[in-house]
Amino acid sequence: MTQIEKTPLRDDVISLEDGLLGIVCTACRRHSFPQRLLCLHCGSDQVENVSLPEQGRVCSWTVVRQAPEHLKTPYTLVTVDFEDGNRVLGAAEGNVRIGSPVTVELYPKTVDESGNSQWWYRFREVEEFNE
Ligand SMILES: [Zn+2]
């Protein structure tokens, strides 16, 4: 019997333990998402891997009604602002409003050819922002 493995769809974007992954630049102190070798802002290679906060706030949202065949429509697409300065694009479950707090939720999105589940992220509105 084979064990079904849980893996991130992209391991530079999420960690199953730590959620969304990014970098902080030790030269300019700014954050970027996802993990990368060079700072998005100043081009420095002096970067450290970090996790993003667990919650952010909705900056904008829209409902997608037309998409490539493998995506089920309609779905809600949001941009979320995090306290570390990152603005992240992603799908949202349930209703969202501009300015509302959302949490990062990991879920099994696809299954690879070996039968392992590949996990991805989405956002879900929460009632209160955890400071
Ligand atoms: Zn930088």
Boltz pocket constraint, residues with backbone or C-beta under 6 A from the ligand:
constraints:
  - pocket:
      binder: B
      contacts: [[A, 25], [A, 26], [A, 27], [A, 28], [A, 29], [A, 30], [A, 39], [A, 40], [A, 41], [A, 42], [A, 43], [A, 44]]
      max_distance: 6.0
